[in-house]
Amino acid sequence: MRVNKNGTNCYSPRCKTCLRVDGTAYYHTLPKEKKDERRKKTVDKLGKEYFKNHRLKNNYGITLEQFNEMYQNQNGLCYICSKEIVGKQVKVDHNHSTGQVRKLPCHNCNTALGLLGENPSVFYRCAEYLKDHINNDSV
């Protein structure tokens, strides 16, 4: 329950859902500069790690601590191509059916997984294709 500055109970004639809907509608009418200013204040107040942890929990069910542990276990390298990955290049690979987190690939490898439909037979055919054409191209 909300309390006024003088300590008395604060009652609203409107329910929380209606207030939230109106607040959201108001926020969407704000100019981009005002939205950026509000977002920056919130980030400065709570910190970037708070939001990264929140995103990881909501999207993948892991904490920032677990993410950092996975990153350390991979020595900061992409699990697939073994290139060094930092910052926004680090992606969380997960099974879309079960939601289970697998490993941390780089952006390119994660994109390749998705574009090839996470189908191992397609990957094998791609590998065979490359082997055939690399050998034929050098002749």
Secondary structure, DSSP 4 states (H G I P E B T S, - for coil): --B-TTS-B---SS-HHHHHHHHHHHHHHS-HHHHHHHHHHHHHHH-HHHHHHHHHHHHHS--HHHHHHHHHHTTTB-TTT--B--GGG----B-TTT--B-----HHHHHHHHHTTT-HHHHHHHHHHHHHHHHHHT-
